[in-house]
């Protein structure tokens, strides 16, 4: 497996983690920023969150073919998710201040 695959695991983690706040804001009826607008509707956020989940799953499925290094790749996925989560937490906490 090449270095590109490891990068894709991190990207899948970033995309999956990014879907969480959109999905949660959407299912709780709150507006939140999406690529479609600064104050997108709850429905738009649910759809954007689900699309993020689907893209992450497609990437993971693609990478899982003939892969026997599940632990290492799971860690990379988690690193991507953690990094984007910390970046988003910092950015949103500054925006509210």
GIDAJO-V578231 format. One record per residue. N is the residue number from 0. RES is the residue in three letters. BURIAL is I if it has 16 or more other ideal C-beta (glycine too) atoms within 10 Angstrom, else O. Layout:
n res burial
N RES BURIAL
N RES BURIAL
This chain:
n res burial
0 UNK O
1 UNK O
2 UNK O
3 UNK O
4 UNK O
5 UNK I
6 UNK O
7 UNK I
8 UNK I
9 UNK I
10 UNK I
11 UNK I
12 UNK I
13 UNK I
14 UNK I
15 UNK I
16 UNK I
17 UNK I
18 UNK I
19 UNK I
20 UNK I
21 UNK I
22 UNK I
23 UNK O
24 UNK I
25 UNK I
26 UNK O
27 UNK O
28 UNK O
29 UNK O
30 UNK O
31 UNK I
32 UNK I
33 UNK I
34 UNK O
35 UNK O
36 UNK O
37 UNK O
38 UNK O
39 UNK I
40 UNK I
41 UNK I
42 UNK O
43 UNK I
44 UNK I
45 UNK I
46 UNK I
47 UNK I
48 UNK I
49 UNK O
50 UNK O
51 UNK I
52 UNK I
53 UNK O
54 UNK I
55 UNK I
56 UNK O
57 UNK O
58 UNK I
59 UNK I
60 UNK O
61 UNK O
62 UNK I
63 UNK O
64 UNK O
65 UNK O
66 UNK O
67 UNK O
68 UNK O
69 UNK O
70 UNK O
71 UNK O
72 UNK I
73 UNK O
74 UNK O
75 UNK I
76 UNK I
77 UNK O
78 UNK O
79 UNK I
80 UNK I
81 UNK O
82 UNK O
83 UNK I
84 UNK I
85 UNK O
86 UNK O
87 UNK O
88 UNK O
89 UNK O
90 UNK O
91 UNK O
92 UNK O
93 UNK O
94 UNK O
95 UNK O
96 UNK O
